[in-house]
């Protein structure tokens, strides 16, 4: 009778088979994990386009990393072209608005004014991008240059860079703005002629010099017309300069809505400085101490002849009414 002989298993072969099985299982696990991770990463990368607050919260959580702030993910940040611009106006409150907006974790803003679209356009978009702060995916990159609003070439140049960019304009009573502008000028060149003499081409005839820069900037309708030739009104947001002082949280709330951001900056971030006459930050970006804008903000304005003020009211009235119609809101300037 034949006897069935079973050869003993080779220990070496057994170990090889076991190791091979473990390796296959590990590879399968990693593949499944990567697919899931890739899907999640894709969802997060769309945070800039998704209006869902949950997506933004998840994105901020990823960016902050293990230490609770964005520095843990700084290696992921890139220099990007702006998603939004504060384009004007000079002496309207653009610096205050920028500093207030920088409190938002989803905004990365350049502090200095790059003047790319009005002065340095020949340097190219590569140079412009290099000026921007590094930003994580989903953060809004911004800069402010108030001269953009009144420079004829800038709307077309900005449109060539981005047709979908969001534009913010801070406006205030053009007469108050002009006096503030003049006050800044005389602080640097005190020997210039008086405001009253510069206001008129000929004071005896009462003809206003509309080309004098402090008065020309206040012709908001004239400047806005150029922007509306390139951008729809839905891409332009107007900040009420007077309300930015009296109700900063309200104005910042509307700006955050316009940018599609969660309303994180609220009235708890501000206090009113009676000495300067405008709001200050309780806790600015990167600091736990209260902060007001520099000494150049809140200067005492030069005293202007009331008759000249009245002449300017009459001059600006039709321009203001046209601007209200174009902007779709009444600023109530008298």
C-alpha positions, 0 to 999 in steps of 0.5 A: 500500500502506497504511503502519502508523505507530506513534506514539512513546510519550509520555514523560509518560504513561509516567512516570504509568503507572510511578508508578501501578504502583509505588503499587499495589504499595506499597499491596498490600505495606502491606496484607499487612504490616498484616494480618500485624502485626495478627495478631501483635499479637493473639497478644501481647495475649492473653498474660495469658490464655495460659499458654504461656511463649513468649507471655510471653517474646515479650510481654516482648521487645515491652515492653522495646523497643530499649533492653532495658527497659520504658521504651521502650514506656512510652507503651503502658502504661495504668492498669488495675484489679488482677488480684490482691490481697494481702488480708492479714494484718497483721504476717504478711509482706505488705510483704516479699511485695510487695517480693519480687514486684516483682522480677518483670517481669510484675508491676506493684504499687502500693507504698502501701496504698490501702485502697479496699475498706475505707475509700475505697469511696465514691470509686469505681472510677475513683479506684481505677484512678487509684491503680494503676501503669501497666501494659503489656498482659500485666502483672499489676497488684497492690496490698496492703491487709492490712485487707481480710481482716478487714473484713466488707464487702470480699469482696462489694465485691471480687467486684463489681469482679471475679469472677475476681480472684486473692487472696493471704493471708499467715498466720503463727502467730496468737500470734506475729502478735498479739505482733508487732502489739502490739509495733508498737502500743507503739512508737507509743503506749508508755503503753497497758496490757500485752499480758497485761492486754489479752488477757483480759476477766477475767484471774482467770477466764481469759476471752480477749478475742477482740475485741481487734484483735491477737487478733481478726485471728488468727481466720483461719477466721472471716474466711476463711468470709466470703471463701469465700462469694464466691470458690472456694478455687482463687482464694485462695492462702495464703503460709506466713508462717514459711516466707516467712522460712526459704525465701522462694524456695520461697514465691515460687515457689508464688505465681508458679505461682498467678499463672500466671507464669514462675518468675523470682524464685528463691533467687539473689535473696535473702540472710539478714540475721542481724541482722534475722532475715529475708531481704533482697533482693540486687538490688531493683527499680531498684537494684543494691545489696542492700536490707532492709525498713525499721527497723520490720521485725524489731523485738524482740518484747515479752516475754510471760508464758509462762502467757499464751502457753499460754492463747492456745495453748489458745484458738487450737487449735480455730480453727487446726484449723478453718482448716487444714481450710478452707484445705486445708493444715496450718500446724503452729502449736503 
